[in-house]
Amino acid sequence: MQDDLKLTPTSYIVLGLVDAAGGSELTPYDLKAMMAISVDNFWSTPHAQVYREVGRLAEGGHLTERREERGRRRRFYAITDRGRAALEAWRHQAPEEHPQLRDPGVLKLFFGGEPSVVAAHQLGLHEAKLAEYEALCAQVGDAMPVPQRRALDLGVAHERAMIAIWRDVALEDRRVTSGPRA
């Protein structure tokens, strides 16, 4: 067991989802499926990183690992008291990292991408994600636990703000390219 294991955001995602399983064991595949419908909406993590992370957390004593005797010999993970304590401590700490804007559209604009093309594409993406969030709100709405509902509400607000921003980019580009009127 590693006493000096540095926990990362991916560590806490894994611990949080395994803890949310309520004592059930999960495979890395189960974790990625859970992530796809939840945290990947605001914090995507590559599949390979999740597979590495569960092993690292098991080595550090934060998860238990059980391997199937036969068949595919899948690995199953459950949270330990140590993992639950680390997750609980993390939940009550203010975030240390500054938020990052990792938006391919902004990157393209920075390097001279055509604003009207980029804005039209980004608008479509954000409108689709907003529709997805709104459908989820209508589907699960009040049945969703309060912390997850708060995160979903933030996602809705974020998408609405991004739609407004990209509309402004498109509008400004039309003003600039059309020039002054005679």
N, C-alpha and C positions, 0 to 999 in steps of 0.2 A: 504494500500500500504506500502510495506517495503522499507524504505529509505536506509537501510544498507545491502541490498541483495548482497551477494558475488557472482559474476558471474564466471563461470568455463568454461573450453573449451567446455563442452556440452552446456552450455548456449549460447555461441557464435555460435556453430553449428546450434542450433535451431533458434536463431535470424537471422543468415545469410540465412538459407533456407527459413524461413517465409518471410524475406525481398525480397529474390529472386523471390518469388511467385508473386511479383508485385501488391500487394494489395489483392490478393485472400486469402481467409481463408483456412487453412489447418488443417486436423485432425492429431493426433499423428501417425496414420497409414500412412497418406500421407507423413509425415516427414520421417518415417523409409524407405518407398519406395524410396524417393529421396536420402536418405543417402546410400542405398544399391548400387546405381549406381554412387555415387560420393564420398563423404568423407569417407565412410566405407573402401575404398581402401587404405587409409592411417591413418585413425583414427576411429576405430570401437567403437561403443557405444552400450551397451546392450539395448534391447527394453524397459525394465522396467525403465531404467534411463531416456530415452526420455519421456516416459509417465509421470514420476514424474516431469521432468524438465519443461514441458509446464505449468503445474499447478503452479509450483513455480514462473515461470516468469510472469504468469498472476497475481498472488498474489502481486508480486513486481512492477506491473504496466508497465512491458516491453511488454506484450502481452495483447490483449483483448480476452475474452472467450465468445463464444456463444454456447448454447446447444440446440439441436433439441427439439422441443416441443413433437414430437411423434416418433414412430418407435424405432430405436436403441438408440435414445437420445445421438447421438455422440456429441462430443465437437469440436468446430472449433475455431482456433486461428488466430489472425492477429497481426502484429507488431504495436506498438504504437510509438509516437514520442520519448518517453523516451527510448524505446528499440532500435530504429533506431540511436539515439544519442550515446547510449552505444556501439552499434556495430561499428559505425563510429570511435569513439575514440579508440576502441580496434584494428581496422584495421591499425591504424597509429602508434601503439606502437610496439617496438621490442619485440619478445617473451622473457618472463622472465624465463621460465623453460628450463632446459637442455634436449636435446633430449634423449629418452629412447630407448634402443634396447630390445624389447620384442619378442624374437624369440625362439620358443620351441626347434628348432634344436640346438641352442647355449646352451640352458639350458641342453639338453640331453648330449651334448658333455662335458659340465662342470662336470656332474655327472657320466661320464664314459661310455656314450653311444658309440656303435660301430660306428666309424667315417664313414666307407664305407656305412653302412646302412642309417645312418642319412643323409649323403651327397647325396646319391641317391634319397632319399625321398625329401629333400629340393630342389634339382635340378629340379625335376619334378614339384614341386609347383611353383618355380620361373619361370620356362620356360612357364608354363601354364598362369601365371599372365602376363608375358611379351607378350605372344601371344594375350591375352585379351586386353591389353593396345594398342598394335600395330593395332589390328582390330578396336578399338575405334578411334585411330588416322586416319586410312584410311576411316572410316565411317563419322566422323564429321569434322576431320581435321581443315581446316581454318575457318569453320563456328562456331567453339567453341570460346567463349569469351577469350580474352588474359589471364586473371588470371587463368581460369580453364585450358587453354592449357599449361600454365607454370607448373601448378601442375601435369598435365598428363605427360609432358616431364620429370619432376623430377621422376615420378613413373617409366617411361621407363628406365631412367638412373639408378635408384635404383635396378630395377630387373636385368639389365645387370651386374651391379657390384656384386650383390648377386650370380648370376650364376657363375661369375668368381671366387668368394671367395669359393663357395661350390665345384667347380671343383678343386681348389687348395687343399681343405681339402681331397677330394677323391684321388687326385694324391699323396699327402703327405702320406696318409694312405697306399697306395699301395707300396710306397717306404719303409715305416717303416716295414710293414708286410712281404715284400719279402726279406728284409735284404740285406746285401752286397753280391754281386755276386763274385763267385770264379774265 
